[in-house]
Amino acid sequence: MPPALPAPPRGRTVVVGAGKAAAAMARAVEDHWPAPLGGLVVVPYGHAAACERVTVVEAAHPVPDEAGRRAAEAVVATVSGLTDDDLVLCLVSGGASSLLSLPAPGIELADEREIGAALLRSAAPISAINCVRKHLSAIKGGRLALAARPARVVTLIVSDVPGDDPSIVGSGPTVGDPTTYAQALEALERHGVRASDRVLRHLRAGDEGGPGAPAETPKPDDPRLSRASAAVVVTAADALAAAAAAAQGRGVRPVVIGEAIEGEARDVGLRHAGHALDLLRWSEAGTASVLLSGGETTVTVRGRGRGGRNTEYLLGLALGLEGCPNVFALAADTDGRDGSEDNAGAFLTPDTLARARGAGLDPRALLADNDAYTLFAGIDDLLVTGPTLTNVNDLRAILVVP
């Protein structure tokens, strides 16, 4: 954070933001800011960090609640009425889309909750999910930057999205939005997401335009955003570089296979099993390697079980390896929470499947029911960290020991 901070303004400095890392980011600003400041950031329940000058508010994630709606209103009020001598420091990280829930006129919080939950179940990529969210919101997709005019807006971002596009992280509340109402409608259709009549009327009215229609989000070249800038300060690539350095320090050869991997979690796990077996086949005896990857897989929820994308990835990986004695793995979300469960992820060892079957668990049946959590909990191999107060997406490590 410190190298990315701008110079203090002639006027006031106001800090706002949202996301799993927002409180930790605000604390870093307080520790390194040489002038007076104040403001408000919103974090998920349990993700607060002690700040002296910035108020920290908690709300629900990943499905928004009334606390998030009130917090979003407070954020807009905080940046309203500023002058061109003032500076807004906007701190954005993963989770901000749910935490800053301010429905557009004609849309209700219940609509945002319903459509958000349906999108998360659909396995739509985050870019499509946030396209829809932006077009149902009064704060996302650059609209917060419009509320802060004429103040200068500097947005600092901890990225949790593949490709690190500032307009996608947290639905880009202060960043010009290249997507449209038409694309939001197309995303719902493509991913088979049913929306309420009120949501569809709103999106269709925005697409058709005309008198009284909802306004489009401000685009990247909108002159009203000329005093707004954004910088990504931490990414999944940084996490992978740190993991690679840690591996090298222990005499293990790191092999980075991708920082922005997407796809169905179980299928990615199966593919990575093939990578691990190929590496095992061609490695010299005694030369350990670790396959590292980041990004965000998805899960199409068809069953009724428990589990996030990392446990489902690991179960797919385990079935692809089928007890290979030379491969160990870890997959976890760097925010400390895999989906909606209480674990960050889980561990895989060569005897994972054997121990599960010995405990009366059927790995393939559990995978079919989207119930990987039950398998790893049943053999005591969940990774539980609690909130980490940051979020650079998932980190996967497969250790191959010939």
ZABAMAR-7020 format. One record per residue (C-alpha): residue number from 1; residue in one letter; chain; x negated, y, z. Coordinates in steps of 0.05 Angstrom, whole numbers, plus 5000, padded with zeros to 4 digits. Each point is the difference from the previous one (the first is absolute). Example, Ala and Ser with C-alpha at 12.3 -4.5 7.8 and 13.67 -1.06 7.14 Angstrom:
2
node pos:1	code:A	unit:A	east:4754	north:4910	up:5156
node pos:2	code:S	unit:A	east:4973	north:5069	up:4987
END
This chain:
402
node pos:1	code:M	unit:A	east:5000	north:5000	up:5000
node pos:2	code:P	unit:A	east:4950	north:5055	up:5020
node pos:3	code:P	unit:A	east:4966	north:5009	up:4932
node pos:4	code:A	unit:A	east:5067	north:5007	up:4966
node pos:5	code:L	unit:A	east:5026	north:5056	up:5044
node pos:6	code:P	unit:A	east:5007	north:5068	up:4966
node pos:7	code:A	unit:A	east:4977	north:5066	up:5028
node pos:8	code:P	unit:A	east:5048	north:5033	up:5050
node pos:9	code:P	unit:A	east:5048	north:5051	up:4970
node pos:10	code:R	unit:A	east:5009	north:5073	up:5017
node pos:11	code:G	unit:A	east:5068	north:4983	up:5028
node pos:12	code:R	unit:A	east:5029	north:4941	up:5037
node pos:13	code:T	unit:A	east:4981	north:4926	up:4994
node pos:14	code:V	unit:A	east:5059	north:4953	up:5003
node pos:15	code:V	unit:A	east:4990	north:4924	up:5002
node pos:16	code:V	unit:A	east:5056	north:4954	up:4976
node pos:17	code:G	unit:A	east:5000	north:4929	up:4977
node pos:18	code:A	unit:A	east:5026	north:4929	up:5005
node pos:19	code:G	unit:A	east:4976	north:4929	up:4997
node pos:20	code:K	unit:A	east:4966	north:4945	up:5040
node pos:21	code:A	unit:A	east:4935	north:5040	up:5002
node pos:22	code:A	unit:A	east:5031	north:5069	up:5010
node pos:23	code:A	unit:A	east:4987	north:5007	up:5075
node pos:24	code:A	unit:A	east:4928	north:4976	up:4994
node pos:25	code:M	unit:A	east:4990	north:5048	up:4942
node pos:26	code:A	unit:A	east:5030	north:5058	up:5040
node pos:27	code:R	unit:A	east:4954	north:4984	up:5058
node pos:28	code:A	unit:A	east:4941	north:5003	up:4953
node pos:29	code:V	unit:A	east:5023	north:5068	up:4974
node pos:30	code:E	unit:A	east:5006	north:5026	up:5072
node pos:31	code:D	unit:A	east:4930	north:4975	up:5016
node pos:32	code:H	unit:A	east:4968	north:5036	up:4940
node pos:33	code:W	unit:A	east:5043	north:5061	up:4988
node pos:34	code:P	unit:A	east:4967	north:5066	up:5022
node pos:35	code:A	unit:A	east:5063	north:5042	up:5003
node pos:36	code:P	unit:A	east:5069	north:4997	up:5033
node pos:37	code:L	unit:A	east:5050	north:4951	up:4971
node pos:38	code:G	unit:A	east:5066	north:4966	up:5016
node pos:39	code:G	unit:A	east:5050	north:4956	up:4966
node pos:40	code:L	unit:A	east:5036	north:4933	up:4998
node pos:41	code:V	unit:A	east:4986	north:4930	up:4973
node pos:42	code:V	unit:A	east:5044	north:4939	up:4998
node pos:43	code:V	unit:A	east:4976	north:4929	up:5013
node pos:44	code:P	unit:A	east:5033	north:4931	up:5008
node pos:45	code:Y	unit:A	east:5020	north:4979	up:5069
node pos:46	code:G	unit:A	east:4937	north:4978	up:5037
node pos:47	code:H	unit:A	east:4952	north:5038	up:4955
node pos:48	code:A	unit:A	east:4992	north:5065	up:5040
node pos:49	code:A	unit:A	east:4932	north:5028	up:5018
node pos:50	code:A	unit:A	east:4986	north:5053	up:5052
node pos:51	code:C	unit:A	east:4999	north:5070	up:4968
node pos:52	code:E	unit:A	east:4996	north:5066	up:5037
node pos:53	code:R	unit:A	east:5026	north:5051	up:4949
node pos:54	code:V	unit:A	east:5038	north:4957	up:4950
node pos:55	code:T	unit:A	east:5066	north:4969	up:5022
node pos:56	code:V	unit:A	east:5005	north:4925	up:4985
node pos:57	code:V	unit:A	east:5071	north:4972	up:4988
node pos:58	code:E	unit:A	east:5016	north:4926	up:4991
node pos:59	code:A	unit:A	east:5052	north:4972	up:4952
node pos:60	code:A	unit:A	east:5019	north:4934	up:4967
node pos:61	code:H	unit:A	east:4962	north:4964	up:4945
node pos:62	code:P	unit:A	east:5010	north:4969	up:4949
node pos:63	code:V	unit:A	east:5075	north:5014	up:5003
node pos:64	code:P	unit:A	east:5013	north:5073	up:5020
node pos:65	code:D	unit:A	east:5041	north:5021	up:5060
node pos:66	code:E	unit:A	east:5032	north:5063	up:5028
node pos:67	code:A	unit:A	east:4935	north:5019	up:5036
node pos:68	code:G	unit:A	east:4965	north:5002	up:4932
node pos:69	code:R	unit:A	east:5054	north:5043	up:4971
node pos:70	code:R	unit:A	east:4995	north:5050	up:5057
node pos:71	code:A	unit:A	east:4924	north:5000	up:4995
node pos:72	code:A	unit:A	east:5003	north:5014	up:4925
node pos:73	code:E	unit:A	east:5045	north:5059	up:5013
node pos:74	code:A	unit:A	east:4951	north:5025	up:5052
node pos:75	code:V	unit:A	east:4942	north:4993	up:4951
node pos:76	code:V	unit:A	east:5036	north:5042	up:4949
node pos:77	code:A	unit:A	east:5016	north:5052	up:5053
node pos:78	code:T	unit:A	east:4927	north:5001	up:5021
node pos:79	code:V	unit:A	east:4975	north:5020	up:4931
node pos:80	code:S	unit:A	east:5056	north:5049	up:4985
node pos:81	code:G	unit:A	east:4991	north:5074	up:5006
node pos:82	code:L	unit:A	east:4924	north:5000	up:4990
node pos:83	code:T	unit:A	east:4960	north:5052	up:4961
node pos:84	code:D	unit:A	east:4947	north:4995	up:4946
node pos:85	code:D	unit:A	east:4947	north:5010	up:5054
node pos:86	code:D	unit:A	east:5021	north:4936	up:5035
node pos:87	code:L	unit:A	east:4976	north:4929	up:4990
node pos:88	code:V	unit:A	east:5040	north:4935	up:5005
node pos:89	code:L	unit:A	east:4957	north:4939	up:5013
node pos:90	code:C	unit:A	east:5043	north:4940	up:4979
node pos:91	code:L	unit:A	east:4976	north:4932	up:5025
node pos:92	code:V	unit:A	east:5029	north:4942	up:4962
node pos:93	code:S	unit:A	east:4990	north:4925	up:5007
node pos:94	code:G	unit:A	east:5039	north:4936	up:4986
node pos:95	code:G	unit:A	east:5068	north:4998	up:5033
node pos:96	code:A	unit:A	east:5015	north:5074	up:4988
node pos:97	code:S	unit:A	east:5056	north:4983	up:4951
node pos:98	code:S	unit:A	east:5042	north:4968	up:5055
node pos:99	code:L	unit:A	east:4980	north:5049	up:5055
node pos:100	code:L	unit:A	east:5018	north:5063	up:4960
node pos:101	code:S	unit:A	east:5071	north:4981	up:4986
node pos:102	code:L	unit:A	east:5039	north:5063	up:4979
node pos:103	code:P	unit:A	east:5055	north:4980	up:4952
node pos:104	code:A	unit:A	east:5016	north:5044	up:4941
node pos:105	code:P	unit:A	east:5067	north:5037	up:5001
node pos:106	code:G	unit:A	east:5055	north:4949	up:4988
node pos:107	code:I	unit:A	east:4957	north:4942	up:5025
node pos:108	code:E	unit:A	east:5005	north:4973	up:5071
node pos:109	code:L	unit:A	east:4949	north:4967	up:5045
node pos:110	code:A	unit:A	east:5039	north:4935	up:4994
node pos:111	code:D	unit:A	east:4988	north:5002	up:4924
node pos:112	code:E	unit:A	east:4925	north:5008	up:5010
node pos:113	code:R	unit:A	east:4999	north:4943	up:5050
node pos:114	code:E	unit:A	east:5040	north:4954	up:4956
node pos:115	code:I	unit:A	east:4962	north:5013	up:4935
node pos:116	code:G	unit:A	east:4933	north:4999	up:5035
node pos:117	code:A	unit:A	east:5012	north:4932	up:5031
node pos:118	code:A	unit:A	east:5025	north:4972	up:4933
node pos:119	code:L	unit:A	east:4939	north:5026	up:4964
node pos:120	code:L	unit:A	east:4953	north:4969	up:5051
node pos:121	code:R	unit:A	east:5035	north:4932	up:4991
node pos:122	code:S	unit:A	east:4995	north:5005	up:4925
node pos:123	code:A	unit:A	east:4924	north:4995	up:4993
node pos:124	code:A	unit:A	east:5000	north:5065	up:4960
node pos:125	code:P	unit:A	east:4931	north:5033	up:4999
node pos:126	code:I	unit:A	east:4991	north:5060	up:5046
node pos:127	code:S	unit:A	east:4998	north:5047	up:4940
node pos:128	code:A	unit:A	east:5071	north:4980	up:4981
node pos:129	code:I	unit:A	east:5025	north:5001	up:5072
node pos:130	code:N	unit:A	east:4974	north:5070	up:5010
node pos:131	code:C	unit:A	east:5027	north:5025	up:4934
node pos:132	code:V	unit:A	east:5070	north:4983	up:5025
node pos:133	code:R	unit:A	east:4986	north:5029	up:5069
node pos:134	code:K	unit:A	east:4976	north:5067	up:4971
node pos:135	code:H	unit:A	east:5064	north:5009	up:4961
node pos:136	code:L	unit:A	east:5045	north:4989	up:5060
node pos:137	code:S	unit:A	east:4961	north:5048	up:5045
node pos:138	code:A	unit:A	east:4997	north:5073	up:5017
node pos:139	code:I	unit:A	east:4927	north:4997	up:5024
node pos:140	code:K	unit:A	east:4963	north:4948	up:4957
node pos:141	code:G	unit:A	east:4971	north:5008	up:4930
node pos:142	code:G	unit:A	east:4969	north:5069	up:5011
node pos:143	code:R	unit:A	east:5061	north:5031	up:5033
node pos:144	code:L	unit:A	east:4964	north:5012	up:5066
node pos:145	code:A	unit:A	east:4948	north:5042	up:4963
node pos:146	code:L	unit:A	east:5056	north:5042	up:4971
node pos:147	code:A	unit:A	east:5027	north:5012	up:5070
node pos:148	code:A	unit:A	east:4931	north:5024	up:5023
node pos:149	code:R	unit:A	east:4994	north:5054	up:4946
node pos:150	code:P	unit:A	east:4965	north:5049	up:4997
node pos:151	code:A	unit:A	east:4950	north:4969	up:5049
node pos:152	code:R	unit:A	east:4941	north:4960	up:4974
node pos:153	code:V	unit:A	east:5010	north:4925	up:5009
node pos:154	code:V	unit:A	east:4942	north:4952	up:5006
node pos:155	code:T	unit:A	east:5019	north:4926	up:5005
node pos:156	code:L	unit:A	east:4952	north:4948	up:5027
node pos:157	code:I	unit:A	east:5019	north:4928	up:4986
node pos:158	code:V	unit:A	east:4982	north:4932	up:5028
node pos:159	code:S	unit:A	east:5021	north:4956	up:4942
node pos:160	code:D	unit:A	east:5037	north:4934	up:5006
node pos:161	code:V	unit:A	east:5020	north:4993	up:4927
node pos:162	code:P	unit:A	east:4965	north:4965	up:4943
node pos:163	code:G	unit:A	east:4966	north:5053	up:4957
node pos:164	code:D	unit:A	east:5002	north:5053	up:5055
node pos:165	code:D	unit:A	east:5048	north:5046	up:4962
node pos:166	code:P	unit:A	east:5015	north:5059	up:5046
node pos:167	code:S	unit:A	east:5070	north:5006	up:4971
node pos:168	code:I	unit:A	east:5017	north:4929	up:5023
node pos:169	code:V	unit:A	east:4970	north:4999	up:5071
node pos:170	code:G	unit:A	east:5057	north:5016	up:5047
node pos:171	code:S	unit:A	east:5042	north:5020	up:4940
node pos:172	code:G	unit:A	east:4956	north:5062	up:4990
node pos:173	code:P	unit:A	east:5038	north:5052	up:5041
node pos:174	code:T	unit:A	east:4952	north:5055	up:4978
node pos:175	code:V	unit:A	east:4977	north:4972	up:4933
node pos:176	code:G	unit:A	east:5031	north:5011	up:4931
node pos:177	code:D	unit:A	east:5041	north:4940	up:4979
node pos:178	code:P	unit:A	east:4994	north:4972	up:4929
node pos:179	code:T	unit:A	east:5060	north:4954	up:5007
node pos:180	code:T	unit:A	east:5073	north:5016	up:4982
node pos:181	code:Y	unit:A	east:5071	north:4982	up:5019
node pos:182	code:A	unit:A	east:5003	north:4956	up:4938
node pos:183	code:Q	unit:A	east:4940	north:4960	up:5025
node pos:184	code:A	unit:A	east:5032	north:4992	up:5068
node pos:185	code:L	unit:A	east:5062	north:4971	up:4968
node pos:186	code:E	unit:A	east:4958	north:4955	up:4956
node pos:187	code:A	unit:A	east:4961	north:4975	up:5062
node pos:188	code:L	unit:A	east:5065	north:4979	up:5034
node pos:189	code:E	unit:A	east:5023	north:4963	up:4938
node pos:190	code:R	unit:A	east:4933	north:4967	up:4986
node pos:191	code:H	unit:A	east:4993	north:4972	up:5071
node pos:192	code:G	unit:A	east:5073	north:4981	up:5008
node pos:193	code:V	unit:A	east:5013	north:5048	up:5058
node pos:194	code:R	unit:A	east:5073	north:5015	up:5013
node pos:195	code:A	unit:A	east:5014	north:5072	up:5021
node pos:196	code:S	unit:A	east:5062	north:5033	up:5028
node pos:197	code:D	unit:A	east:5046	north:5040	up:4955
node pos:198	code:R	unit:A	east:4976	north:5064	up:5035
node pos:199	code:V	unit:A	east:4927	north:4985	up:4985
node pos:200	code:L	unit:A	east:5015	north:4983	up:4927
node pos:201	code:R	unit:A	east:5042	north:5062	up:4991
node pos:202	code:H	unit:A	east:4943	north:5043	up:5028
node pos:203	code:L	unit:A	east:4947	north:4968	up:4956
node pos:204	code:R	unit:A	east:5043	north:5003	up:4937
node pos:205	code:A	unit:A	east:5019	north:5072	up:5012
node pos:206	code:G	unit:A	east:4926	north:5018	up:5008
node pos:207	code:D	unit:A	east:4983	north:4963	up:4936
node pos:208	code:E	unit:A	east:5055	north:5033	up:4960
node pos:209	code:G	unit:A	east:4986	north:5070	up:5027
node pos:210	code:G	unit:A	east:5049	north:5056	up:4989
node pos:211	code:P	unit:A	east:5034	north:5049	up:5048
node pos:212	code:G	unit:A	east:4999	north:4977	up:5072
node pos:213	code:A	unit:A	east:4956	north:4940	up:4986
node pos:214	code:P	unit:A	east:4945	north:4982	up:5050
node pos:215	code:A	unit:A	east:4934	north:5034	up:4982
node pos:216	code:E	unit:A	east:4942	north:4958	up:4974
node pos:217	code:T	unit:A	east:4939	north:4993	up:5044
node pos:218	code:P	unit:A	east:4946	north:5052	up:4985
node pos:219	code:K	unit:A	east:4951	north:4973	up:4949
node pos:220	code:P	unit:A	east:4924	north:5001	up:5004
node pos:221	code:D	unit:A	east:4996	north:5062	up:4956
node pos:222	code:D	unit:A	east:5054	north:5038	up:5037
node pos:223	code:P	unit:A	east:4974	north:5071	up:5013
node pos:224	code:R	unit:A	east:5034	north:4999	up:5068
node pos:225	code:L	unit:A	east:4947	north:4950	up:5021
node pos:226	code:S	unit:A	east:4941	north:5042	up:4978
node pos:227	code:R	unit:A	east:4978	north:5011	up:5073
node pos:228	code:A	unit:A	east:5006	north:4926	up:5019
node pos:229	code:S	unit:A	east:4942	north:4951	up:4995
node pos:230	code:A	unit:A	east:4990	north:4928	up:5023
node pos:231	code:A	unit:A	east:4939	north:4957	up:5016
node pos:232	code:V	unit:A	east:4997	north:4926	up:5016
node pos:233	code:V	unit:A	east:4951	north:4993	up:5058
node pos:234	code:V	unit:A	east:5003	north:4925	up:5015
node pos:235	code:T	unit:A	east:5017	north:4942	up:4954
node pos:236	code:A	unit:A	east:5002	north:4924	up:4997
node pos:237	code:A	unit:A	east:4934	north:5004	up:4963
node pos:238	code:D	unit:A	east:4969	north:5030	up:5062
node pos:239	code:A	unit:A	east:5025	north:4942	up:5042
node pos:240	code:L	unit:A	east:4973	north:4950	up:4951
node pos:241	code:A	unit:A	east:4932	north:5035	up:4998
node pos:242	code:A	unit:A	east:4997	north:4997	up:5076
node pos:243	code:A	unit:A	east:5019	north:4926	up:5000
node pos:244	code:A	unit:A	east:4947	north:4987	up:4947
node pos:245	code:A	unit:A	east:4947	north:5036	up:5041
node pos:246	code:A	unit:A	east:5021	north:4960	up:5062
node pos:247	code:A	unit:A	east:4994	north:4935	up:4961
node pos:248	code:Q	unit:A	east:4931	north:5018	up:4973
node pos:249	code:G	unit:A	east:4977	north:5017	up:5070
node pos:250	code:R	unit:A	east:5016	north:4928	up:5019
node pos:251	code:G	unit:A	east:4966	north:4969	up:4941
node pos:252	code:V	unit:A	east:5064	north:4986	up:4961
node pos:253	code:R	unit:A	east:5005	north:5019	up:4927
node pos:254	code:P	unit:A	east:5061	north:5045	up:4987
node pos:255	code:V	unit:A	east:5039	north:4992	up:4935
node pos:256	code:V	unit:A	east:5053	north:5054	up:4991
node pos:257	code:I	unit:A	east:5055	north:4974	up:4954
node pos:258	code:G	unit:A	east:5045	north:5061	up:5000
node pos:259	code:E	unit:A	east:5022	north:5059	up:5042
node pos:260	code:A	unit:A	east:5070	north:5009	up:4969
node pos:261	code:I	unit:A	east:5027	north:4929	up:4992
node pos:262	code:E	unit:A	east:5075	north:4995	up:4992
node pos:263	code:G	unit:A	east:5048	north:4943	up:4986
node pos:264	code:E	unit:A	east:5041	north:4948	up:5036
node pos:265	code:A	unit:A	east:4963	north:4983	up:5064
node pos:266	code:R	unit:A	east:5003	north:4924	up:4995
node pos:267	code:D	unit:A	east:4978	north:5002	up:4927
node pos:268	code:V	unit:A	east:4941	north:5045	up:5016
node pos:269	code:G	unit:A	east:4981	north:4952	up:5056
node pos:270	code:L	unit:A	east:5001	north:4942	up:4951
node pos:271	code:R	unit:A	east:4957	north:5038	up:4950
node pos:272	code:H	unit:A	east:4950	north:5018	up:5054
node pos:273	code:A	unit:A	east:4995	north:4927	up:5020
node pos:274	code:G	unit:A	east:4976	north:4987	up:4929
node pos:275	code:H	unit:A	east:4948	north:5056	up:5007
node pos:276	code:A	unit:A	east:4976	north:4970	up:5066
node pos:277	code:L	unit:A	east:4994	north:4930	up:4971
node pos:278	code:D	unit:A	east:4962	north:5026	up:4939
node pos:279	code:L	unit:A	east:4952	north:5038	up:5046
node pos:280	code:L	unit:A	east:4990	north:4937	up:5042
node pos:281	code:R	unit:A	east:4986	north:4960	up:4937
node pos:282	code:W	unit:A	east:4945	north:5046	up:4975
node pos:283	code:S	unit:A	east:4968	north:5023	up:5066
node pos:284	code:E	unit:A	east:4936	north:4972	up:5027
node pos:285	code:A	unit:A	east:5004	north:4960	up:5064
node pos:286	code:G	unit:A	east:4991	north:5044	up:5061
node pos:287	code:T	unit:A	east:5017	north:5065	up:4964
node pos:288	code:A	unit:A	east:5063	north:5028	up:5031
node pos:289	code:S	unit:A	east:5043	north:5049	up:4961
node pos:290	code:V	unit:A	east:5062	north:5039	up:5017
node pos:291	code:L	unit:A	east:5053	north:5020	up:4949
node pos:292	code:L	unit:A	east:5029	north:5068	up:5018
node pos:293	code:S	unit:A	east:5062	north:5032	up:4972
node pos:294	code:G	unit:A	east:5049	north:5056	up:5016
node pos:295	code:G	unit:A	east:5065	north:5027	up:4972
node pos:296	code:E	unit:A	east:5072	north:4984	up:5014
node pos:297	code:T	unit:A	east:5034	north:4935	up:4981
node pos:298	code:T	unit:A	east:5076	north:4993	up:5002
node pos:299	code:V	unit:A	east:5049	north:4947	up:5024
node pos:300	code:T	unit:A	east:5065	north:4985	up:4966
node pos:301	code:V	unit:A	east:5044	north:4981	up:5059
node pos:302	code:R	unit:A	east:5042	north:4939	up:4983
node pos:303	code:G	unit:A	east:4999	north:4964	up:5067
node pos:304	code:R	unit:A	east:5020	north:5017	up:5071
node pos:305	code:G	unit:A	east:4933	north:4992	up:5035
node pos:306	code:R	unit:A	east:4949	north:5047	up:5031
node pos:307	code:G	unit:A	east:4936	north:5025	up:4972
node pos:308	code:G	unit:A	east:4966	north:5056	up:4962
node pos:309	code:R	unit:A	east:4960	north:5000	up:4936
node pos:310	code:N	unit:A	east:4934	north:4981	up:5033
node pos:311	code:T	unit:A	east:5025	north:4938	up:5035
node pos:312	code:E	unit:A	east:5036	north:4980	up:4936
node pos:313	code:Y	unit:A	east:4936	north:5012	up:4961
node pos:314	code:L	unit:A	east:4961	north:4956	up:5048
node pos:315	code:L	unit:A	east:5050	north:4944	up:4996
node pos:316	code:G	unit:A	east:4996	north:5002	up:4924
node pos:317	code:L	unit:A	east:4924	north:5000	up:5006
node pos:318	code:A	unit:A	east:5002	north:4941	up:5049
node pos:319	code:L	unit:A	east:5043	north:4958	up:4953
node pos:320	code:G	unit:A	east:4953	north:5016	up:4942
node pos:321	code:L	unit:A	east:4939	north:4978	up:5041
node pos:322	code:E	unit:A	east:5034	north:4938	up:5031
node pos:323	code:G	unit:A	east:4952	north:4993	up:5057
node pos:324	code:C	unit:A	east:4935	north:5016	up:4964
node pos:325	code:P	unit:A	east:4948	north:4994	up:5056
node pos:326	code:N	unit:A	east:4957	north:5058	up:4979
node pos:327	code:V	unit:A	east:5049	north:5059	up:4998
node pos:328	code:F	unit:A	east:5026	north:5046	up:5054
node pos:329	code:A	unit:A	east:5042	north:5063	up:4992
node pos:330	code:L	unit:A	east:5031	north:5061	up:5031
node pos:331	code:A	unit:A	east:5056	north:5043	up:4971
node pos:332	code:A	unit:A	east:5027	north:5060	up:5038
node pos:333	code:D	unit:A	east:5032	north:5068	up:4992
node pos:334	code:T	unit:A	east:4952	north:5054	up:5023
node pos:335	code:D	unit:A	east:5056	north:5036	up:5038
node pos:336	code:G	unit:A	east:5007	north:4940	up:5047
node pos:337	code:R	unit:A	east:5069	north:4979	up:4977
node pos:338	code:D	unit:A	east:5015	north:4949	up:4945
node pos:339	code:G	unit:A	east:5067	north:5020	up:4973
node pos:340	code:S	unit:A	east:5051	north:5006	up:5057
node pos:341	code:E	unit:A	east:4967	north:4949	up:5046
node pos:342	code:D	unit:A	east:4955	north:5011	up:5062
node pos:343	code:N	unit:A	east:4936	north:4973	up:4968
node pos:344	code:A	unit:A	east:4949	north:5032	up:4954
node pos:345	code:G	unit:A	east:4990	north:4935	up:4962
node pos:346	code:A	unit:A	east:4971	north:4932	up:5013
node pos:347	code:F	unit:A	east:4940	north:4954	up:4994
node pos:348	code:L	unit:A	east:4990	north:4939	up:4956
node pos:349	code:T	unit:A	east:4952	north:4942	up:5015
node pos:350	code:P	unit:A	east:4987	north:4935	up:4963
node pos:351	code:D	unit:A	east:5048	north:4963	up:5047
node pos:352	code:T	unit:A	east:5057	north:5051	up:4998
node pos:353	code:L	unit:A	east:5047	north:4955	up:4961
node pos:354	code:A	unit:A	east:4982	north:4938	up:5040
node pos:355	code:R	unit:A	east:5012	north:5035	up:5066
node pos:356	code:A	unit:A	east:5066	north:5028	up:4975
node pos:357	code:R	unit:A	east:5024	north:4931	up:4977
node pos:358	code:G	unit:A	east:4977	north:4971	up:5066
node pos:359	code:A	unit:A	east:5044	north:5051	up:5035
node pos:360	code:G	unit:A	east:5060	north:4977	up:4959
node pos:361	code:L	unit:A	east:4998	north:5059	up:4952
node pos:362	code:D	unit:A	east:5011	north:4990	up:4925
node pos:363	code:P	unit:A	east:4957	north:5052	up:4964
node pos:364	code:R	unit:A	east:5036	north:4997	up:4933
node pos:365	code:A	unit:A	east:5069	north:5003	up:5031
node pos:366	code:L	unit:A	east:4978	north:5060	up:5042
node pos:367	code:L	unit:A	east:4972	north:5035	up:4940
node pos:368	code:A	unit:A	east:5065	north:4989	up:4962
node pos:369	code:D	unit:A	east:5037	north:5032	up:5058
node pos:370	code:N	unit:A	east:4952	north:5060	up:5004
node pos:371	code:D	unit:A	east:4982	north:4975	up:5069
node pos:372	code:A	unit:A	east:4923	north:5002	up:5002
node pos:373	code:Y	unit:A	east:5002	north:5035	up:5067
node pos:374	code:T	unit:A	east:5029	north:4938	up:5033
node pos:375	code:L	unit:A	east:4944	north:4957	up:4972
node pos:376	code:F	unit:A	east:4943	north:5044	up:5024
node pos:377	code:A	unit:A	east:5034	north:5014	up:5067
node pos:378	code:G	unit:A	east:5010	north:4925	up:5009
node pos:379	code:I	unit:A	east:4925	north:4987	up:4996
node pos:380	code:D	unit:A	east:4980	north:5063	up:5038
node pos:381	code:D	unit:A	east:4964	north:5031	up:4940
node pos:382	code:L	unit:A	east:5036	north:5068	up:4996
node pos:383	code:L	unit:A	east:4956	north:5062	up:5003
node pos:384	code:V	unit:A	east:5032	north:5049	up:5048
node pos:385	code:T	unit:A	east:4965	north:5068	up:5007
node pos:386	code:G	unit:A	east:5055	north:5049	up:5016
node pos:387	code:P	unit:A	east:5002	north:5067	up:4963
node pos:388	code:T	unit:A	east:4932	north:5020	up:4972
node pos:389	code:L	unit:A	east:5020	north:5073	up:4986
node pos:390	code:T	unit:A	east:4977	north:4996	up:4929
node pos:391	code:N	unit:A	east:5024	north:4967	up:4936
node pos:392	code:V	unit:A	east:4961	north:4984	up:4937
node pos:393	code:N	unit:A	east:5043	north:4942	up:4979
node pos:394	code:D	unit:A	east:4981	north:4926	up:5005
node pos:395	code:L	unit:A	east:4932	north:4969	up:5010
node pos:396	code:R	unit:A	east:4988	north:4929	up:4980
node pos:397	code:A	unit:A	east:4935	north:4961	up:5012
node pos:398	code:I	unit:A	east:4987	north:4929	up:4977
node pos:399	code:L	unit:A	east:4936	north:4970	up:5028
node pos:400	code:V	unit:A	east:4968	north:4945	up:4958
node pos:401	code:V	unit:A	east:4946	north:4959	up:5033
node pos:402	code:P	unit:A	east:4970	north:4947	up:4953
END
